[in-house]
Amino acid sequence: MDSTPERGIDVAVRLAGDQSNLARLLGLSQQAIQKWVDKGKPSPEGARAIEAIFGEQCTRVMLDPYLFGPIPPSQVIRSHHQDHQ
């Protein structure tokens, strides 16, 4: 098992089921979500919208800790798959 923390945007995609579902929930295109995944985080507005949908399961702090503050240890989610770098 990999102990690398899962990125917040990856948590959001996983919770939604896939990028297309997350895009539908947010009223965006799948391409917009792909850009966030490539960048490693959503826009600040996107982070707030994702938090509004998923609450404590995927907070804006998890999505962009540099903008919204450090991630509390209780919110760190460890990846359960091998990193595909």
N, C-alpha and C positions, 0 to 999 in steps of 0.2 A: 504494500500500500504506500502510495506517495503521500508525504506529509506537507507538501506545498499547499499554502492557502489557496483556495479557489477564488478567482477574481469575482468581484461583485456582478459584473455584467454577465459572466458565465452562469452565476447562480440565477439571475433573472431569466436567462434563456432556458435554463433547465426547469425552473418552476413553471414557465409558460408552456413548455413542451418542445418548442423550437423557435427559431428566429421569426418565422412567419406568424406564429401565434402571438409572440410578444409584440410584433409590429401591429397586428390587428387590435390587441388590447390597448395599445397606445395611439391608434389612429395614424400610424406611420407606415412607410414602405419597409419591406424586408431589407432593401439596400441601405436604408438609414441605420437599421439595427446592425447590419454587417459592418458599417463604418465604425460604429461604437465598439464592436467586438475587436476589429482591427486596431483601434486606438487604445483599447483596454478599459474604456469607461464611456458612459453616456454623457450628453450635455448636462449642465446643471439642472435645466428644466426636465430633462429626461430622467435624471436621478430622482427628482421629487415625484414625478409621475409614477415611476416604478415603485417607489416606497409607498405611494398612496394605494397601489394595487396589492402589493405583497406584504406591507407592514413590516413587522419585525423579522420576517423571513429574508428580506432583502432591503436593507435600509440605505438611505442616501450616503451614510458614512461608509458602508461596505462598498458602495458603488464608486465613491470618489473621496477617500480619506484625506487627500491633500487639501481639498476644498472644504469639506464638511467636518474635519477633525479626525483624530486617530480612532481606529477600530477598537472598541472594548474587547478584551480577551473572550468574553462570553459570546461575541458575534463572529469570531473567526471560524470559518468553515474549512475543514481540511478536504482536499481533493481525494476521491476514492478511485482515481484512475491514473495511469502513467501519463506524465507530461509528454506531449507530442511535439517537442522542439526539434 
